């Protein structure tokens, strides 16, 4: 018996929540539905449903904030512009937002750095990397090595998770920064601009 569509939506959002009990709560929801409580998702007064709806709402709010408030800074490299953004999500939404940014900025090379992970797009492939720190984002006019060191750490540690066969593309991203001065201008690009 397939789960109702609404349950699939709850699961998809709630999995991104930071609450360590999220899997147990979702298991309880599915178990109760499979054992006769088919209308459970419609009972907002049920404590489990109420908690899951609050978690879902929190994740959706975080997704909206990332879509609306990510600002890229232009970094000039010897191979052209690369755009870098810093964002601090409340939940594990980074990969859930990746397609939004790819669709909006498909022709740009960009990186989104967060304390929970990072995304790197080279106009062809997406590489999901480990967490970063705010200091990895170029702040000064000329920055040597900051992003290159971060990318090198991602590739050498094996922590980067290329989507598809993206390792050569991840290496290309690294090479464009390695050994070159990065000129960073305060030229933010809004995620909602096309």
URCORSUL-V929896 format. One record per backbone hydrogen bond with DSSP energy under -0.5 kcal/mol. NH is the residue of the N-H (numbers start at 1). CO is the residue of the C=O. E is the energy in kcal/mol with one decimal. If there is no record, write none. Layout:
BEGIN
NH;CO;E
NH;CO;E
END
This chain:
BEGIN
7;4;-0.6
8;4;-1.7
9;5;-2.0
10;6;-2.1
11;7;-2.7
12;8;-2.6
13;9;-2.0
14;10;-2.9
15;11;-2.1
16;13;-1.3
17;14;-1.5
22;19;-1.9
25;21;-2.5
26;22;-2.4
27;23;-2.5
28;24;-2.3
29;25;-2.2
30;26;-2.6
31;27;-3.0
32;28;-2.6
33;29;-2.2
34;30;-2.7
35;31;-1.3
36;33;-1.2
37;32;-2.4
38;36;-1.3
40;37;-1.9
42;39;-1.9
43;40;-2.1
44;42;-1.2
46;43;-1.8
50;46;-3.0
51;47;-2.2
52;48;-2.5
53;49;-2.6
54;50;-2.0
55;51;-2.2
56;52;-2.8
57;53;-2.5
58;54;-2.0
59;55;-2.2
60;56;-2.5
61;57;-2.3
62;58;-2.0
63;59;-2.6
64;60;-2.5
65;61;-2.4
66;62;-2.3
67;63;-2.6
68;64;-2.6
69;65;-2.7
70;66;-1.4
72;189;-1.8
73;84;-2.9
74;185;-0.7
75;82;-2.8
76;183;-3.5
77;80;-1.8
78;176;-0.5
80;77;-1.8
82;75;-2.4
83;109;-3.0
84;73;-2.6
85;111;-2.3
86;71;-0.5
87;113;-2.1
89;87;-0.6
92;16;-2.7
93;91;-1.9
97;93;-1.5
97;94;-0.8
98;94;-0.7
98;95;-0.5
99;95;-0.5
101;97;-1.6
102;98;-2.5
103;99;-2.8
104;100;-1.9
105;101;-2.7
108;105;-1.5
110;108;-0.6
110;121;-1.8
111;83;-2.5
112;119;-2.5
113;85;-3.1
113;111;-0.5
114;117;-1.6
117;114;-0.7
118;129;-1.9
119;112;-2.4
120;127;-2.0
121;110;-3.3
122;125;-1.6
127;120;-2.6
128;161;-1.7
129;118;-2.9
129;127;-0.6
132;114;-2.7
136;133;-2.3
137;134;-1.7
138;136;-0.5
143;182;-3.1
145;143;-0.6
145;180;-0.6
149;145;-3.6
150;146;-1.7
151;147;-2.8
152;148;-2.6
153;149;-2.5
154;150;-2.2
155;151;-2.5
156;152;-3.0
157;153;-2.0
158;154;-0.6
159;154;-0.7
160;154;-1.6
161;128;-4.6
162;160;-0.6
163;126;-2.2
164;162;-0.7
166;164;-1.1
170;166;-2.7
171;167;-2.4
172;168;-1.9
173;169;-2.1
174;170;-2.1
175;171;-2.6
176;172;-1.8
177;173;-0.8
177;174;-1.1
178;174;-2.2
180;177;-1.8
182;143;-2.4
183;76;-2.0
183;181;-0.6
184;141;-1.9
184;182;-0.7
185;74;-2.0
185;183;-0.5
187;185;-2.4
189;72;-1.1
191;70;-1.2
193;190;-1.5
END
